[in-house]
Amino acid sequence: MFGLGIIGFLIYAYTIYDVLTSGFGPGNDKIVWILVVIFLPLLGTLLWFLVGKRSAR
């Protein structure tokens, strides 16, 4: 059970890193995505990899 917690934390940390290093255009998109991932960890992570990552190209 402890191993799943570590894996979950690593995925969460990678999501925040990925948002921070993504190339967004001008605007507040990066800040909004960081807030979504921080305040809604599971849902925010899923949304980032399904929707947000494509919009950050």
C-alpha positions in Angstrom: 0.0 0.0 0.0 2.9 2.4 0.8 4.3 1.8 -2.8 1.0 3.0 -4.3 1.3 6.3 -2.3 4.8 6.9 -3.6 3.7 6.2 -7.2 0.8 8.5 -6.9 3.0 11.2 -5.4 5.5 10.8 -8.2 2.8 11.1 -10.9 1.4 14.2 -9.1 4.9 15.8 -8.9 5.6 15.0 -12.6 2.3 16.6 -13.6 3.2 19.8 -11.8 6.7 19.7 -13.4 5.1 19.1 -16.8 2.7 22.0 -16.5 5.6 24.3 -15.4 7.8 23.3 -18.3 5.1 23.4 -21.0 5.2 26.1 -23.7 2.1 28.2 -23.2 1.4 31.4 -25.2 0.7 34.7 -23.5 -1.9 34.7 -20.8 -2.7 33.0 -17.6 -3.1 29.4 -18.8 -0.1 28.0 -16.9 -1.3 29.6 -13.6 -4.8 28.2 -14.1 -3.5 24.7 -14.8 -1.2 24.8 -11.8 -4.1 25.8 -9.6 -6.3 23.1 -11.1 -3.7 20.4 -10.4 -3.0 21.6 -6.9 -6.6 22.0 -5.7 -8.0 19.0 -7.6 -5.1 16.5 -7.6 -6.6 13.4 -9.2 -9.0 15.2 -11.5 -6.5 17.9 -12.4 -3.9 15.3 -13.3 -6.3 13.4 -15.5 -7.5 16.6 -17.2 -4.0 17.8 -17.8 -3.0 14.6 -19.6 -6.3 14.3 -21.5 -6.9 18.0 -22.4 -4.3 20.5 -21.2 -1.1 18.9 -22.6 -2.5 19.3 -26.1 -3.4 22.9 -25.7 0.1 23.8 -24.4 2.0 23.1 -27.6 
